Amino acid sequence: MEVQTLLIGRIEECDYIVYDTLNRVSRKHALLIKEDNNLFIQDLGSSNGTFLDGRQIKPNVRVPLKPQNKITLSRDYELDFQKIRFPDLLQGNRRGLQEKDDQTILMSNSSIELNSGGKTILFDRNNARMEDLSKHEVNKFKSFGRASTCDIKLESPTVSKSHLNIRLLTSVIFEIEDLNSTNGTYVDGEKLLPNKRYQFSSSAQVRIGNNLNLDLKKYFPEIIVLEKKAIAPPPSKQLPPTNTIDSTSEELKQFKELENVWKEYNSRLNQATSTATGFGIGGAVLGLAASVFTGGVAGILLMSGGGILGRYLGQKESNKIRGDLTFEDAFLEVYACPRCKESFQKKPWITIRECFKCKTKYR
Ligand SMILES: [Zn+2]
């Protein structure tokens, strides 16, 4: 007979960690037990109880489960036990299978599920924060620098003794921190602020100082480098004559909304990542990109809450998985001339007077 148990609760040592911000779920709430092909639930004397089809079960007693049963932890935290996966026993020690590409993040309307090193961590999508999420990352930072104590030693006068840290969050997202280096760290040409953590899609190019490009694939063989998607200009309609034309009131309104897009984009870049700040995954700051692996197909899902860019991404979400769209792509697509849809690229909103392509004047 084969018996497997999964500990469900709020604390680290659980196999199935529920990030319940309302604390309805106890630290060690229940056990899900699999005996051959039969499932059982056992409440561990939790504060708010475990309910089977609306009726509280006795603590410390195994109760058999049928597929149609509905379990809630406390009265209203639904536990979809059918979806819970038991780690594969054949793989041996669970700790042993912390392969780097084992991390996946799955999202639904209400939750974010992080699978990492054989554990499942469930976040409430509206209340989860990046700092919670990154706390569970199993990948350690690799340090880059001239000093021999660095994980990756780089022999170049451009490089500081201790220059930067990089780690993979998923196969397609890395996190990077410049360690107050002398010559700086650049990503896609933009200089990072020192001692702040940033996350980028694997398509981003990391550069040390002015001319030393880092080949991430060399240091992180497991990284899946996404191709940078060129933003194709929309099929050009008839372009208006080149003399400057005033925008209509509707276009002007749309243009003004772009100020928020710009702000959202910047807040994402600037504060997304300082772990101290943390940010709401469903909240104002957006663009948590997650890799979703289904049948070997890697995709990127962008999620977000409020804001115009958020709404835009929300629409994109209806296509379920957009494997080709990164946060930055989305920004570049949205941050565009209301008339001809030409992207304003990364020009600060406040500096845009007119569209350089169709010459529509916005101020
Ligand atoms: Zn234009």
Residues whose N, C-alpha, C, O or C-beta is under 5 A from the ligand:
A	BS01	ZN	C337 R339 C340 K341 E342 C355 K357 C358 K359
